[in-house]
């Protein structure tokens, strides 16, 4: 979570820069990841990656693998993988055609603009982040059904089966997952109306087996009845009962009315590369294309990776792009998002008219631009390429780690806390410190703005890269840096994912940096230009999953060392 601007004097601040620069977790920038000849899956968990690879070995395509991976992540990576959340998917089929699927959560019909404010009009701390009232209407199951109907080739039941087996038979916890279950034990007890005993062991240890029988039963209903197995019948009844016990507002009608939506991907160019990404209500695609366009005219390859010049340029670009995000982006079904104007190259370049190579621009002096009107916006990411060359880039989320912390009793899955991604009121930051405006105000049935940035790149009309990340507000800048790491700095895919990251989002006006990502010299030079740098002391920025198509047609995976991420393929 991004907090307040640090208050330190100059001497302490300089010492902090030196300490963080010398505390870098060593990661090889030129490490090569797993290389395969035909197919590749990169996800946040080795078991989910293995599931996707096995599906393709059995003849399934990238979409079949994506459906199987999505359900497997709901079991083995429950802090972000889900059936109680939502996400976005960008597809590029082997014939070059592209598509984008929006299965983002929606506000319940009983939601209203001021629902998280007190009588004085101030935001009630935590109300949109934890507990039953924080949950939006889930979209994941509807999304998987929809993408399978259009692009899947294997029987639905065969794609859900691996997740059922993992939930019913159990699986060993990794060290990171065991630690998270222990850390959130108190919140699971506090926010659940019926104690979720299956995760309340006194002390989880790496290698312990986690079995999820209620979730297995829910997945069996989805296997047998598809969409109706989740949005109707016993599962829907359990969700509504959970809402009634805990003061939530998701109704049976909300569940029955939910629909995933096909959208046209946003596209842009960066030098010889075509960027294909997610349109609103994700802000990711527009923001990424803007960032790359703002960078294109500067010799960052000559300046070097994470040098003061390169980092200064990127930070200043990020300030302007996140200011636009706060003002102009939201659900296009409720707000006239000026997509064409925001992606107009002349408009994008004009955003840097006041950029100086020698000094930082104060965020108080950075405002959203005035693009032309629209012409007739805790997470996990997975990337997949199949033997035919079709690709899927998908980001799915519960928002915070373990979402609202609420398990649906009797069904065994977690509910999201995506309502926090709305603007509680104009100018008020959410849990990631992001500022929002009227474009992202709460309305019944509306989809909340997101930073998810599932992205596919082409070079000369051929598939080049599949990339995306988790990380809340840092997703966009994580993807931005990985792309530059490959194209401008010639890192292999794994090295590009390994590389230290930094982030700026306009407000608060400081640079969030992984330990040592900028180095002492760069940190000091940025400070002299007027930037404040706040170290990220643990966890890292983002967790990416990426695939690069090598010049000889083989595939290289980039699995993030910040988590349990793994690449698998053949």
N, C-alpha and C positions, 0 to 999 in steps of 0.2 A: 504494500500500500504506500502511496505517496503522501507524505505529511506536509507539515509547514516548513517554510524557509528556515534554514538553520541560522541561529543568532550566535555568532562567534566573533572574537576580535581578530585583527589581521595576523598577529603572531601565531595564534592557535590555528587559524585557517591555513596558513602556510605549512605548519607542521602537519596538519591533517592531509594536505595534498601529498607531502612526502611520504607519510605513513601508508596512505592508500596506494600510492604508486609502487611501493615496495612490498605490497601484500598481495600481489596478483597471483591468482591460481594459474599455474603454468599450463598452457594448452598449446599444442603444436599448430601454428598457423598454416603449415604446409603438410599436415597429415592428410592422407588419402583414406577415404572411407571404403566400405564394402563395395566391390565392383562386381556386377553381374552382366550376363550376356543378353538376357531376354526381359526379365521383369524385376520390379523392385517395389517394396513397401517400407515406408519409414513411419513409425508411430511412437507414442510415448511409452509403450510397454512391450517387452520382447514377446510375450504371449500373443498380444494382438497383432504384431507384425507377422508372427508365424502363421496365424490364422489367415491373414490376407494372402500370404505367399502360397499357402496350401490351396486356397480357393482357385488361384490362377493356375497352379499346377494341375488341377482337376479340369481345366478348360474354361474357367470363368474369366470374364473380362475385368477391367479396372473398376467398373461400377459394382459388379458382384462382390469383388474384394472389399470395396468401400462399405457396402451394407454389412458384410460379415465383421469387418473391423469396427464399425460404429457400435454394433451390439456387443462385441467382445470387450471394447473399452468401457462400456457401461458396467461390466463385471469386474475386470481386473484393474481398472483405473478409476474408481468411483469418485475421486475428488474432482474430476472434470468430465470423464467419459460418462455418458448418461442416456437414459430414456426420459428423464424428467426435465430436460433442458431443450436446447435447440442449436441451430448453427447455420452455416452457409457452405455451399459447395460450388466450385468452379470446375467445369469439365471441358476437355478438348479431346474429341474423338479422333481416331486414326486417320479419318478423311479430312481433318482440319476444321471441322465444324465445332462450334463452341456453345456452351450453355451455362446458366447459373441458376442454382436452386436456393431459394430463401425458405428455410425452415426455422426462422427466428421465433422466439416466444412472443406472445401478444399480451397486452393488458386485458384483464378480465372485464366483462361488461359493467361490473359494479365499480370499476376504478374511476377516480376523478382527480383533477389537477392538484388539489391541495390535500390529498389524503395522508401525506406524511408531515404536515405542518401542524404546529400547535395553535392555540387561540391567538397568539401574538404574531402568527405568520412565520415563525421560525421553524427550521427543519428539526424534527424530533430525532435525535441521534440514534442510529442503529435500526430504526423501524423499517427502513427499506432494505436492510442488509441481512437480517436474521429473523427467523420465524416464519409463520404461515403467510403473513401479509406481504412478505417480500417476493412471493412466487408469481411469475407470469404463467400463462397457459403454455404447456410444453409443446414443442413442435417436432422433436427428433423422429418419433415413430412415423408420423405423417410424411416427413421428408424422405425417410428410407423407402416407404411404400411407393411414393411418387417417383423417385429416381429409378427404382427397380422396374416400375411399370413402363417407363419410357426407354430405358437403356439396358436393363438386366437381361441375362441369358440363362442363368441357372435357376432352378426352382427356388422359390422363396424359402421354403422350409429348410432346405439345405444350407442356406446362408445364415439362418438364425440358430441352427443346431450347435455350432461350436460354442456360442455364448451360453446356451443352455447347459451344455456339458461342463463348462468351467464353473458356472454358478452352482450346479447340483453336486458335482464331485469335489469341488474346491480347488484351490490353487495356492502356491506358496507366496507369502508376502515378501516383497523386497525390503531392504533396510529402510528406504525412504518411505514406503507406504506404511510399514509398521510404526515408524516414528510419527507419521501424521495421524494415524488412528489413536495413538496414545495422547498426542497433543490436543486433539479435539474432543476427547472423551467427555469432558465437562460440558461442552456446548451441546453434544448429542443428548445428554441427559436433560439439560436446561430447556431445549427448544422442542422436544418431542413429547406429544401427549401420551404416547405409549412407548415405554423404554425399548429402544432397538437393541435387545440383548445380544444379537449376533455380532455387534461391533464393540461391545462394552467389556471385553476381557480386561482384567486388571492390568495386564502388561503384555502387549504384543511384542513379539521378537521376530527378527528376520527368519524366514523359513517356516513360520507358523502357517498352518493351512486355514484359509478363510472359506467357509461354505455359506452360500446365500440361497437357501431353499425357497423362500418366498419370491425372490427375484427370478429363480428358475421357473417357478409356476407362472409368473407374469410373462416371461419370455415364451413359455409354451403357448399361452393364450395368443400372443402376437404371432407366433409361428403358425398356429392353426386358423386364426381369424383375421390376420393382417391388421389393418387400421382399427377394425372393430374390437380387436383384442385389447386395445389400450383405451380408446376414446369412448367405448361403450362397455356394458357388462360389468363383471366383478371389479376390474381395475378402475374404471370410472367411478364406481360406487365407493371404492376405497379412498380415492382421491377426494371426493366430495365429503365423505365422512371425516377425513383428516382435516379438511378445511373447517368443517363445522365444529370440531373439537378444539381447534387451535385459533379460531378467529380469522381464518383466511376467507377469500372472496371468490375463488374459482368455483364455478357452478357446472352442473351437468351440461347445460346449454353451451357454456364456453368450450367445453371439451368437444362436444358434437360439432360445433361450428368451426373449429380450427381447420385451416387449410394451408399447406405449403404452397409457395408461389414460384413459378418459373419467371426468371427475369433475364434481360439482355445484359451480358457482361459489359463492364466499362473497359475501354481499350485506349492505349496511348503508346507512344514510341519513346525509346531511349536509345539514341544513336541507331545502331543496326538491329535493335531488338524491339519486338512488339510485346507490350505488357497486356495481359488479359486478367482482369480481376473482378472483384465483387462490387456491384452497384449499391446504392442506398436500398434499405436502411443501414447497410454497413457503410461506414465512412472510409474503410480501409482502401478500397480501390482508387477512389478519387484522390485521397491524401497521398498514397504511394506514387501515383502518376505525377501529381504536383511536385512532390519532393524530387523525383528523378529529373523532371524538367527543369527545376530550379538549379540542379547540380550540373546539368549537361554542358553548360557553356564554360565551365571552369576546369582547369587541368589537374583534377584530383589524383590521377595516376602519377603525374609528375610530382605533385606535392607529397604524396605518400600516405600510407594507411595510418589513420588516427594521429597525424601530425597536427600541430596547432592550426595551420591554415585550413586543412581539410575539415577538422572538427568544428572550427569556427563557422565555416560555410554551412555545414550540415545543421548545426545548432540554430543558426539564423534562419535557415529555410524551414526548420521544424516549427519555430515560433510563429511564422506567418501562416503555415498550413494548419496548425492547430487552432489559430484564431479563426480561420475560415470554417473549420469544422464546427466550432462552438456556435457560430452564427447561422450557417446555411444548411446544415445537414440534419435529416430526420427521415421519418417514414414517408415515402413519396405518395402513399395513399391518403395522407393527411396534410402534407405540406408540399408546396410547389418547389421542389429542390432544383436549383439552377445548374443542372449537371453540365450542360453544354458550355455554359459560361465559365464554370469552375475548371473545365478541362481545356478551355481555349488557350492556346500557347501564348498569345499576346498578353492575355490577362495574367497568366501564371508568371511570365517574365516581369510584368509590371510590379509584381509583389516585392521584387528585390530592388526597386528603384532607390530606396533609401539604405541599402546595404552598404556597409563599410568594411573593408578588409582589416581595418586597424582597431575597431572597437565594437563592443556588443551593443545591440539595440535593447533598451529597457522594454520589458514586456508592456509596461504602461503606455509606451509609445507605439505599440503594434496593435492594429485594429483589423477586423475582418475587412476584406476588400469588397468591391461592389461589382460582382460579375454580371454579365448580361443575363437577362431573364431566361428561364428554361424554354427551349424550343419544343412547336408541335411535334441511405445514408448509411473466474479461473477457467480456463480454456485449454483445449488441447487440439493439436493439429496433426493430420496425417496426409502423406503424399504417396501416390500410387502411379506406376506406369506398368501397363500390361504388355505381353509379347507383341501385340499388333501395333503398339505405339499410342494407344489411348491413355489419357492421363486424368487423374482426379486430384484436386487440391481441396481439402475440406477442413474447416475449423468448427469445432463443436464445444459447447460450454454449459456450465451451471452458473457461471460468473465467478463468484468467490470459490475458494477451496471448499468442497462439499456443499456448495450453493447456500441455501437457506439453513442448512444443518438439519432439515426436517426430512425424516424418512416416512413414506406413505405406509402406515401400518397395514400388514396383511399382503402388501405387494412388494416390499423390500427395496424400493428405489428412492433416491434422493430427489427433492424438488429444488429447482433453481432459485436464485435471488436476483433475477434479471430486472425486477422493477427498479432497482437502484441505478440502472443504466438510463432511465429517464431523467430529465431535469426536475428535481424536486420543486425548485423555483428558479427563475432566471438569475444566473450569477452564482448559484450555490454549487459547490463542488460535490461530486459523488465520491465513492470509496476510493477511487483511483486519482482523485484530485482534479478530474476533468470538469470544466465549466460547460454548462449548457444554456440554451436559450429557448425561446418560445417554439422553435421548430421541433424540439424534442420534449415538449411538455406532455404530461400524462393525459391520455384520452382513451375511452373504452375501445377495445379492439385494435389499438395501435401497436405497432412493433417499435420497440425501443432502439435507439441508435447504438451502433456497435463499432468497435475498432478492428474486428476480425478482418483479416486480409489474405484469404486464400488466393493464390496467384499462380499463373502459368506464363512462361516466357517462350516466345518463338524467336528464332534467328533464321532469316532467309526463308521463311515459310515453314520451317521444320521445328519440331519440339526441341526446346533447349533446357528449360528448367521448370521444376515444380517446387513450390516453396510456400511456407506459411509458418505461423508460430502461435503459441499461447502468450499470455502476459498482459491482459487488460489494455490499458492505454499505451503500453510499450510495444504492442504487436506491430503497429505500422512501422515504427522506426527500426525494429528488429529486422523485418523483411527488407526494408530499404538498405540497411547496412550489409546484409548478406548478399544482396544483388550487387552492390558496389564492390564487395570483397572479391567476388568472382570476376566481374566484368572489368573493373578498373585495376584491381590489385593482384589479379591472377592467382588467387588462392584456389586450391582444389575445393570440392564441395564440403568435405569434412572440415577442412581448415577454416573455411568461410563461416561455418556454423560455430566452430570452436572460439573464434576471435572475440575478444572483449568488446562490450557494447556500452553505449551511453545513450541518453534520451533527454529531450526537452519537449514540453507540451504547451508552451506559451505561458500558462499559469499552473502552478507557482513558478516564479521566474528563477529557476536554477536547474543545473544540469545534473541529472541522476546518472551515476557512473558505477559500473562494476569495479570491484577492487582492482586497481592498477590498469584498467582498460586504457586510460589516457597517458599514463606515465608521468613522472615528475616534471620533465621539461614541458610537455604539452599542457599539463595542468597549470603550471606556473604561468605560461604564456597566455593561456585562456583567462586566467585570473587577472593578469595585467591588462587584458582587453576589456575587462569588466564583467566576466562571467563568474557566477558562483557555482561551485561544484560540490554536490552532496554525494558521498560515497554510498553505494549499495553494499551493505555489510554481509548479506547472506542471500542465498537463493538464486542470485543472478538475475539478469534481465532477459525475459522471454525464454521459451524453449522451442526451438525450431525443428522442423522435419522437412528435409529437402532432397531432391533428386536432380542430378545434372546429367544430361546426355553428352557423352564424350565424343570427340571428333570421329572415332571409329564406330560409333553407334552403341557402345556399351554404356551401362548406367552406373553412376557413382552415387551412393547414398550419403547423406549428411545427417547423422543422428546426434542429438544434442547431449553433450556430456554433463549438462546441468541437471539432468534427470536420469531416469531408467530407460531412456529412449533407445530404440534399436532398429537397425535395418535388416531386412530379410528379402531373399529373392533367389533367382536361379537363372 
